[in-house]
Amino acid sequence: MRVGAIAAACAFAFAPLAAQDSTRTVQDSAVRVFLDCPDTFCDFDYYRTEITFVNWVRDRQFAQVHILVTTQRTGGGQEFTLAFIGLERFGGTVDTLRRLSHTTDTQDDIRRGLAQTMRLGLVRFAAKTPVAGKLAISYSAPVSAAAQVRDPWNYWVFSAGLSGNLNGEKSLKFQYWSGRLSAERLTDAWKITFSANQSYNQGDFSTPVFDSSGTQIGEQKVRNINRGNNANALIVRSLGAHWSFGVRGLASSSTFLNQKLAARIAPAIEYDVIPYSQSTRRLLTFRYEVGPTAYRGFTRAYRCACSAVLA
């Protein structure tokens, strides 16, 4: 009777410990994940505490899944591309998910959205581990039919910039100003870019003036001004996953080069070694263009040349 009581007491005492060991074993078997993303929007501690059905590691060589996060601008914010690259037992498995943020999103909105996308991508890996039995799947049904996701800018991205530099001393002064405007639209089917730049460069010099005896009798002020303007456009139409065809136009003016107008138009063919769908992670493009360029100088000189460019 006493022996039975002791055995029952021992079994009761060790039951919580056994359950704890079982839980630890399940967690130890969870997928090991390495997160690779730019520091500008990557909050590793947040994702580690919010996504607990995986084991996060800080060294890729110990990981079973490598999450590579890249980003590119869109007309209404940023598009995040998350590549889930399987390693070790998951080698050869690669998934890609995308998340679109808006200009009104806060940093917290962005990281919450990325955390949700990471959960979706990691579920297929966790489903092949003992952790799967402890996962719960839920669905928040919309009240009404979801509206079709639409970019109000139609994939156009506009940017503007202004820069300047001033420096000088008593006998030497410089100033430089430049402005830039650009617009681009990149999709699977089209690549359209426009840009315009203007620059102003002024230098003021003071040089001594001497008489025939070598005595300084004053100073001569010299001002040198260079102005430059250029605009270019590139329109490319995709012919498939790798080949594209398009045209480039260029117009420029430069007092330094004595060009009142330089105009060029050239058809081009482009080959993308890596398909556009992977452009956020890697991109290698060859473009060949050939066409005439006409020049008109400030001294009324005219000339025309034909050239080819491999970019």
C-alpha positions as CSV (number, residue, x, y, z in Angstrom):
1,M,0.0,0.0,0.0
2,R,2.8,2.4,0.9
3,V,4.8,1.4,-2.2
4,G,1.8,2.1,-4.4
5,A,1.3,5.6,-2.8
6,I,5.0,6.4,-3.4
7,A,4.8,5.4,-7.1
8,A,1.6,7.4,-7.6
9,A,3.3,10.5,-6.0
10,C,6.4,10.1,-8.2
11,A,4.2,9.8,-11.3
12,F,2.3,13.0,-10.4
13,A,5.5,14.9,-9.6
14,F,7.2,14.0,-12.9
15,A,4.1,14.5,-15.2
16,P,4.5,18.3,-15.6
17,L,8.2,17.8,-16.3
18,A,7.5,15.2,-19.0
19,A,5.0,17.5,-20.6
20,Q,7.5,20.3,-20.5
21,D,10.1,18.1,-22.2
22,S,7.6,17.1,-24.9
23,T,6.9,20.8,-25.6
24,R,10.6,21.6,-25.7
25,T,11.2,18.7,-28.2
26,V,8.5,19.9,-30.5
27,Q,9.9,23.5,-30.4
28,D,13.4,22.2,-31.0
29,S,12.1,20.4,-34.2
30,A,10.7,23.7,-35.6
31,V,12.1,25.1,-38.8
32,R,15.2,27.1,-38.4
33,V,14.8,30.4,-40.3
34,F,17.4,33.1,-41.3
35,L,16.0,36.6,-42.1
36,D,17.9,38.6,-44.7
37,C,16.6,42.1,-45.3
38,P,17.9,45.7,-45.3
39,D,18.2,47.4,-41.9
40,T,16.0,50.3,-43.1
41,F,12.8,48.3,-42.6
42,C,13.9,45.1,-40.9
43,D,13.0,44.7,-37.2
44,F,14.4,41.3,-36.4
45,D,13.3,41.3,-32.7
46,Y,9.7,42.1,-33.7
47,Y,9.4,39.2,-36.2
48,R,11.1,36.8,-33.7
49,T,8.6,37.6,-31.0
50,E,5.6,37.7,-33.3
51,I,6.3,34.5,-35.2
52,T,7.0,31.8,-32.7
53,F,6.3,28.6,-34.6
54,V,9.8,28.7,-36.1
55,N,13.3,29.0,-34.6
56,W,15.1,32.1,-35.7
57,V,18.8,31.9,-36.3
58,R,21.4,34.7,-37.0
59,D,23.7,32.6,-39.1
60,R,22.6,31.4,-42.5
61,Q,24.7,28.2,-42.3
62,F,22.4,26.9,-39.5
63,A,19.2,27.7,-41.3
64,Q,16.7,25.5,-43.1
65,V,14.8,28.4,-44.7
66,H,16.4,31.6,-45.9
67,I,13.9,34.6,-46.2
68,L,15.3,37.2,-48.6
69,V,13.4,40.5,-48.6
70,T,13.9,43.1,-51.3
71,T,12.0,46.2,-52.2
72,Q,11.3,48.5,-55.1
73,R,9.3,51.7,-55.4
74,T,5.8,51.9,-56.8
75,G,3.6,54.8,-57.6
76,G,1.7,54.5,-54.3
77,G,4.5,53.3,-52.0
78,Q,6.7,50.2,-52.0
79,E,6.5,46.6,-53.2
80,F,8.2,44.1,-50.9
81,T,9.3,40.8,-52.4
82,L,9.9,37.9,-50.0
83,A,11.7,34.9,-51.3
84,F,11.5,31.7,-49.1
85,I,14.6,29.7,-50.1
86,G,14.7,26.1,-48.7
87,L,18.0,24.7,-47.3
88,E,19.1,21.3,-46.0
89,R,16.0,19.0,-46.0
90,F,14.0,21.7,-47.8
91,G,16.7,22.3,-50.5
92,G,15.3,23.0,-53.9
93,T,12.0,24.6,-52.5
94,V,11.6,28.2,-53.4
95,D,8.5,30.4,-52.9
96,T,8.0,34.1,-53.6
97,L,5.4,36.3,-52.0
98,R,4.8,40.0,-52.5
99,R,3.5,42.7,-50.2
100,L,2.4,46.2,-51.3
101,S,2.7,49.1,-48.9
102,H,1.1,52.6,-49.3
103,T,2.5,56.1,-48.7
104,T,0.2,56.5,-45.7
105,D,1.4,53.3,-44.0
106,T,3.4,53.8,-40.8
107,Q,6.5,51.7,-40.0
108,D,4.3,49.6,-37.7
109,D,1.8,49.0,-40.5
110,I,4.7,47.9,-42.8
111,R,6.2,45.5,-40.3
112,R,2.8,44.0,-39.4
113,G,2.1,43.4,-43.0
114,L,5.5,41.8,-43.6
115,A,5.0,39.6,-40.5
116,Q,1.7,38.3,-41.9
117,T,3.4,37.6,-45.3
118,M,6.2,35.7,-43.6
119,R,3.7,33.6,-41.7
120,L,2.0,32.6,-45.0
121,G,5.3,31.7,-46.5
122,L,6.6,29.7,-43.6
123,V,3.5,27.6,-43.1
124,R,4.3,25.1,-45.9
125,F,7.7,24.4,-44.3
126,A,6.3,24.2,-40.7
127,A,3.6,21.7,-42.0
128,K,6.4,19.1,-42.5
129,T,7.5,19.3,-38.9
130,P,6.0,18.2,-35.5
131,V,5.0,21.8,-35.0
132,A,2.2,21.3,-37.6
133,G,0.0,19.6,-35.0
134,K,0.0,22.8,-32.8
135,L,-0.8,25.2,-35.7
136,A,-4.3,26.7,-35.9
137,I,-5.6,28.3,-39.2
138,S,-8.2,31.1,-39.1
139,Y,-9.8,33.1,-41.8
140,S,-11.4,36.6,-41.5
141,A,-14.1,36.6,-44.1
142,P,-14.8,40.1,-45.7
143,V,-18.1,41.7,-45.0
144,S,-18.6,42.3,-48.8
145,A,-16.7,41.3,-51.9
146,A,-13.2,42.6,-51.8
147,A,-12.5,45.4,-54.2
148,Q,-9.9,44.7,-56.9
149,V,-6.5,45.9,-55.8
150,R,-5.6,48.9,-58.0
151,D,-2.6,51.2,-58.1
152,P,-4.0,54.7,-58.5
153,W,-0.8,55.9,-60.1
154,N,-0.9,53.1,-62.7
155,Y,2.7,52.0,-61.8
156,W,4.1,55.5,-62.5
157,V,6.8,56.7,-60.2
158,F,7.7,60.4,-60.2
159,S,10.7,62.0,-58.5
160,A,12.4,65.4,-58.3
161,G,15.7,66.6,-56.9
162,L,17.6,69.8,-56.3
163,S,21.2,70.1,-55.2
164,G,23.8,72.8,-54.9
165,N,27.2,73.6,-53.7
166,L,28.8,76.9,-52.6
167,N,32.4,77.5,-51.7
168,G,35.0,80.2,-52.0
169,E,37.6,82.5,-50.6
170,K,38.8,86.1,-51.2
171,S,40.1,85.5,-54.8
172,L,38.2,82.4,-55.8
173,K,34.5,81.5,-55.6
174,F,32.5,78.6,-57.0
175,Q,28.8,77.8,-57.1
176,Y,27.0,74.8,-58.6
177,W,23.3,74.1,-58.9
178,S,21.4,71.3,-60.5
179,G,17.8,70.1,-60.7
180,R,16.3,66.8,-61.9
181,L,12.8,65.5,-62.8
182,S,12.0,62.0,-63.7
183,A,9.1,59.6,-64.3
184,E,9.2,55.9,-64.9
185,R,6.8,53.0,-65.3
186,L,8.0,49.5,-65.0
187,T,5.8,46.4,-65.6
188,D,6.1,43.0,-67.1
189,A,5.1,44.3,-70.5
190,W,6.6,47.9,-70.6
191,K,9.6,49.9,-69.4
192,I,9.0,53.6,-69.9
193,T,11.4,56.3,-68.4
194,F,11.6,60.0,-68.9
195,S,14.1,62.3,-67.2
196,A,15.3,66.0,-67.5
197,N,18.3,67.6,-65.9
198,Q,19.6,71.2,-65.7
199,S,22.9,72.4,-64.3
200,Y,24.5,75.7,-63.6
201,N,28.2,76.1,-62.8
202,Q,29.8,79.5,-62.1
203,G,33.4,80.3,-61.1
204,D,34.7,83.8,-60.1
205,F,38.4,84.5,-60.2
206,S,40.5,87.5,-59.2
207,T,43.9,87.8,-60.9
208,P,46.4,90.5,-60.1
209,V,47.3,93.1,-62.9
210,F,50.9,94.3,-63.1
211,D,52.5,97.2,-65.0
212,S,55.6,97.0,-67.1
213,S,57.8,97.3,-64.1
214,G,56.2,94.4,-62.4
215,T,54.3,96.4,-59.8
216,Q,50.8,95.3,-59.1
217,I,48.4,98.0,-60.1
218,G,45.1,96.3,-59.5
219,E,43.0,93.1,-60.0
220,Q,41.1,91.7,-62.8
221,K,37.9,89.8,-62.1
222,V,37.0,86.9,-64.4
223,R,33.7,85.0,-64.4
224,N,33.2,81.6,-66.1
225,I,29.7,80.2,-66.5
226,N,28.7,76.8,-67.8
227,R,25.2,75.7,-68.4
228,G,23.9,72.3,-69.3
229,N,20.5,70.8,-70.1
230,N,19.5,67.3,-71.1
231,A,16.4,65.2,-71.5
232,N,16.1,61.6,-72.5
233,A,13.4,59.0,-72.9
234,L,13.4,55.2,-73.1
235,I,10.4,53.2,-74.2
236,V,10.8,49.4,-74.3
237,R,8.2,46.7,-75.1
238,S,8.7,43.2,-73.8
239,L,8.8,40.4,-76.3
240,G,8.9,37.6,-73.7
241,A,10.7,36.6,-70.5
242,H,14.2,37.8,-71.8
243,W,13.9,39.8,-75.1
244,S,12.6,43.4,-75.4
245,F,12.5,46.0,-78.2
246,G,12.3,49.7,-77.9
247,V,13.6,53.2,-78.8
248,R,15.7,55.8,-76.9
249,G,15.6,59.6,-77.5
250,L,18.1,62.2,-76.2
251,A,18.3,66.0,-76.5
252,S,21.0,68.1,-74.7
253,S,22.6,71.5,-74.7
254,S,26.0,72.4,-73.2
255,T,28.0,75.6,-73.3
256,F,31.1,73.7,-72.1
257,L,30.9,71.4,-75.2
258,N,29.8,74.3,-77.5
259,Q,26.6,72.4,-78.3
260,K,23.5,74.5,-78.6
261,L,21.6,71.3,-79.4
262,A,22.5,67.6,-79.6
263,A,19.7,65.3,-80.6
264,R,19.7,61.5,-80.9
265,I,17.2,58.8,-81.6
266,A,18.0,55.2,-81.8
267,P,16.1,51.9,-81.8
268,A,17.3,49.4,-79.3
269,I,17.1,45.7,-78.5
270,E,17.4,44.5,-75.0
271,Y,18.2,41.1,-73.5
272,D,17.5,40.3,-69.8
273,V,19.7,37.4,-68.7
274,I,17.4,37.1,-65.6
275,P,13.6,37.4,-66.1
276,Y,11.9,40.6,-64.9
277,S,10.0,38.6,-62.2
278,Q,13.3,38.3,-60.3
279,S,14.4,41.9,-60.9
280,T,14.1,42.9,-57.2
281,R,16.7,40.4,-56.2
282,R,19.0,40.3,-59.3
283,L,19.2,42.0,-62.6
284,L,21.6,41.7,-65.6
285,T,20.6,43.4,-68.8
286,F,22.3,44.0,-72.1
287,R,21.0,46.7,-74.5
288,Y,22.3,47.5,-77.9
289,E,21.2,50.6,-79.7
290,V,22.3,52.3,-83.0
291,G,21.2,55.5,-84.5
292,P,22.2,59.0,-85.7
293,T,23.1,62.0,-83.5
294,A,22.8,65.6,-84.9
295,Y,24.8,68.5,-83.4
296,R,24.3,72.2,-83.7
297,G,27.0,74.4,-82.1
298,F,26.7,77.9,-80.7
299,T,29.0,78.9,-83.5
300,R,26.5,77.8,-86.1
301,A,28.4,74.6,-86.8
302,Y,26.3,71.5,-87.9
303,R,27.3,67.9,-88.0
304,C,25.8,64.5,-87.8
305,A,27.2,61.2,-86.6
306,C,25.9,57.6,-86.4
307,S,27.0,55.5,-83.4
308,A,26.2,52.3,-81.6
309,V,26.0,51.8,-77.9
310,L,26.2,48.6,-75.9
311,A,24.9,49.3,-72.4
